């Protein structure tokens, strides 16, 4: 029995302008993310010369495309104030949320791993305080930079003590084999031991962002590559209790994804010619996906219809508030569309129960 009727498994805060100035280690304060108004009148965060994101651009849910105000004044108070947020959630019929950052996601593009880790520590401290205002409603993921493994492990244990419920790492990098080797083993071991799911969220790339219709249409390719690397390299064979979340990459593609992996895995000629860690270990690639991987989605009827290919217990709906892809404030109508004809017990898993179990509400 679910505790809540509706949980968003992937919503966002928008970091206030003074977050890093207030919370970052003093040694990094001069290089901390700060807001600059550009020549177009838009307030934008910069960090160490890297343009991150516009905070106002991260707070456009429910707004008309004609609303072009991109200053700090246009941000919904609920995006940064945990008390104001409650009213926005109630308007949308959402009772609890898993919280991800906005600006912080682009700090993965900062080259200096120690600076990035300092920025992430500051954010993690701030979001823990945010959640403490209503711990029964909010769960948050801590952000981790894996290139500094010693710092990463220290931060994993610190955010666990702070009460955060998950971890987020980069979705992709310039290395097409990312997550297929063993250099991150200490991190996976810590996440598994602490029971903290690890998220691969859209827009956490180390590479520069590109926004166009084609790129956005095929954005799930990055998630497919990282997950396939994890499966075939034996990550889930070595860490059977590890949970990985594909966040905001939707899920309709995952039906084909597991079917294709299983086909390749079982095709005799490829088995002769290729060697891979899970070969002959008794489980199909789809078995690892069903056991170890979950997917969040916003507006993806195809994912709902394909749920039995990769497990109805692995799908978690999200509102994405307050981003531009968000279904807020009309999420109830969206849910009725997404789950039309779906058995009530399965709907409840996807809109609440799975997230409750994953993040410890149950």
N, C-alpha and C positions, 0 to 999 in steps of 0.2 A: 504494500500500500504506500503510495507516494505521500510525502509530507506536503508537497505543493501541487497546485494544479498546472502552473506554467512556470518553467525556469528557462531563462535565456543562458545557454551554455557558452556564449561568446558575445559579451557586450564590452563597451569601452569607456574609459575615462578620458578626459582631455586634460593634460597636465597644465597646471597654472604657471604663469610666466615666471614666478619666483621659486618654483620647486627646486631647481638645482642650486640656485644661489643660496637657498636656505638649508639644503640637506647634503650637498656634496662635500667630500673630504676637502679641507682647506687647501691642500697642495694642488688641487685641480680647479679651484674656483675661477681662476682667470680664464680657463679654457672650457668652462661649463657651458651647456646650452643656454642661449639667451635669445630674447625676441628682438628682431630688428624690423622696422617698417620699411618695405622696399619702395622703389620708385613708382609702383602702381598703387600704393596706399594699402598694401596687404601686410599684416603682421606675420612674420615667419620666424621660426626657430632656426638658428645656426649653431653648429658645434665644431670648433676647430677648423673653420673654413668650409665645412660641409653643410649645404642647405638641407635641412630636415623636412619639415612639413609646416603648413599653416594651421595653427590651432583652430582658427575659425572654420577652415575648410574641413576640419574633422567634426564639426558640429552643425550639420546641415540636414539632419533627419526631418522629414515632414515639411521642408521648406520648398518654396517655389524656385525653379531654376533662374527666375528673374531676381532673386535675392542675392545680390553680389557683394554684400558687406563682408569683408574678410579681415575685420579688426577684432581685437580681443573682446570688445564690447558686445559682439554678436553671439558669443558662446553661450549655450544654455547653462544656467547655474547648476543644473543637475549633472552636467558633465564633469564638474570638479568639486561639488559640494554634496557629501553623502546624505545630508538631510533634505536638500532640495530635490535630490534624485528620487526619493520615495514617492513624491507626487507624480513625477513623470512615469515611473513604473506603474503606479496605480491607474493612471490614465490609459495605459497600454494593456492592462490586465496581466502584467508580469509580476510575480511575487518574489523571485530571487534571481540573482545573476552571478555568473562567473565573469570576472572583470579582467580585461586586457588593457594595455596602454594604447596610446595613439602616437604621439611624437617619439616616444622611447623606441618604438619598433624600428625607426630609421637609424638609430644610433649604431646598429650593426654595421652600417656603412662607414663608420669611423675606423680608420686604419689602426690607431693606437689602442691595443687591447687593454692596457692598463687604464687609459682614459675612459674607454667604453665601460669597463667594469666599474669604475668609480661612478659613472653616470647611472649605471644599472643599480648599484647599491643605493644611491640617493633615491631613485624611483621606488625601489622595493621598500625602503623605510617609509616613504610617503604613502604608498598604497596600503601598507599594513595599518597605518593610522586611519586611513579612509575607511577600511573595512571594520575597524574597531568601533565605529559609530553605530553599526548595525550588523553584528557578526552573524545573526540568524538569517540575514538576507544576502550578504555579500561574501563571495569567495574570490580570491585573486591569485594570479600566477606571478611568480617572481621571474625576472629576466636575467639570463645568464650568458656570459661571453665565454666560449669554450677555448679560445686560443690561449688564454692564460689559465691553465688547468688548476694550478695551485689556488689562484684567486677564485676560480669557479667553484671548486669544492668547498672552500670556506664560505662562499656566498650561499651555496645550496643549503648547508647546515644552518646558516644564520636565518635565511628566509623561513626555513621550517620552524625554527624557534619563534620567529615573529608571528607564526600562525598562517602563513600563506599556504595555499593548497595545491599548487602545481608549479611547473617550471616552463619557461619558454626559451628556445634556442633559435638560431637562424634557420630559415627554411631551406636556403640554398646558397651556394657560393660559386666562384669561378671553377671550382673543382667538381667535375661531373661524377666523381666517385665518392662524394661526401657521404659520410656515415657508413662506408663499406669497409673501413679498416678498424684497427683496434686501439687507435690512439685516444679515443674518447671513453675507453672501458671504465676508468675510475668514475666518470660522471654517470654512466648508465648504472653502475653498481650502486652508487649513492642514491639515485632516483628510485631504483627498485627497492632498496632497503628501507627507505623512508616512505614508500608508498605514494610518491608524488608523480602524477602523470606529466609527460613531457610534450609540450605543444610545438608544432611546426605551423606558424601562422603566416598567412598571406602578408606581404609587404615587409617581411623581416629579412629580405635579401641583403647580402653583402654587396651585391652589384647595384649600379644606379637604377633608379626606378624609370619606367617608361609607361606612360599612359596613352594608349590608343585602343581602338576597338578590337583589333586582332590580338594584341597582347593581353588585354583583359579577358577576351573570350577563351584563350588557351592557358590561362594562368595556372590551372590545376596541373599542368605538365611538371612544374617544379616539385609539387607534392608527390606525384607519381614516381619521379626519379629518386627522391630521397627515400621514400617508402620501399621501392624495389631494391635499392642498395641495402637497406636494413634487412629485408627479408632474405635475399640471396646470399648475403654475407654471413648469415647465421646470428645476427644480433639477438633475435627473439629465441633462438635455440639456446644461447648462452644466458639470456636473462628472461626466463619464461614468465615472470611476474611483472615485467616492465610494461607500462601503458604509454602509448604514443597517441597524441591527438592531432589529426589533420584539421586545422582550424581555419574556417572561412574559405576553404578551397572547394566547398560543396561536395556532393557525393554521387551524383548520377553516373559519373565516369568510373566509379569504384566497382560497379558490376562487371563491366568489360575488363577492368584492370585485373581483378582476381581470376576471371575466366582465362584471360590471355596468359597470366603467369602459370596457372595450372596446366594449360595446354603445352606451353614451352617446357615446363618441368617434366611432363610425362612423354614428350615426343622422343622416340628412341634415338634418332640420329643426333639430336642436340645433346642428349645424355652421354653419348659416346665421345663427342667432340669437346665438350665443355666440362669444366670442373667448378663446383661451387659448394659452399659450406653446408647447405642443407640437403645435398644429394645423398639419397639412401638413408635418410634419418627418420623416415616413417611418417612424416607430415607433409601435406601439400602446402604451397605458398598461401592458399586461401585459408588454411587452418591457422596459420600464424596471424593473418589479418584479423580473423574472427576472434582470436584469443587476445591479441595484443594492441589492436589499433581501433580508434574511434574517429568519427567524422562529425564536424559541425556543419550546418547548412542554414541558409537564410530563406531562400525562395527557390526550392529545388524539388518539384514534384517528381521528376525522374528519379531522384535519389530515394524518395519514399517508395516508389514503385519497384525499385531494384533492391529493396532492403534485405530480402532473404538471400541474396547472393553473398553478402558480406556480414549479415547479422543485424536483425532489428535492434538488438541490445547495444549496437555500436553507433547508432545515429542519435545526434543531439541537436535539436532546433535552437536557433539563436536569433535575437532581434537585431543585433549589431548597433544598437543605440550607442551614441548619437550620430553615427557615420552616415554618409549619403546613401549607402546601400540598405539602410535600416528600414524595417517594416513599421517602425514607430511613427505615428501613434495608432496605426491600424493593424496591429499584429493579430488581433482576434479574427478579423476577416481573412487574413493570410492563412492562419492555422486552419480555418474551415475549408479553404481551398486545398491546401496541401494534403490534408488528411481526410478528404471526402471519400467515403466508402471504406476507410481503414478501420479495422476492428478496434474498439475502444481501448482494450488492454494494450495493444501495440501503440496506439496514439499516445497513451499516457506515458509509456516508456520513452518515446522520442521527444515529448514536450516537457518532461519533468524527471521521470524515474531514473533514466540512464545518467543524467547529470548529477542527480542526488547521490547515486551510488559512486560515481567516479570521483566526486569531490567531497564526500564524507558528510552529506546532509542526512543520510539515512541512519 
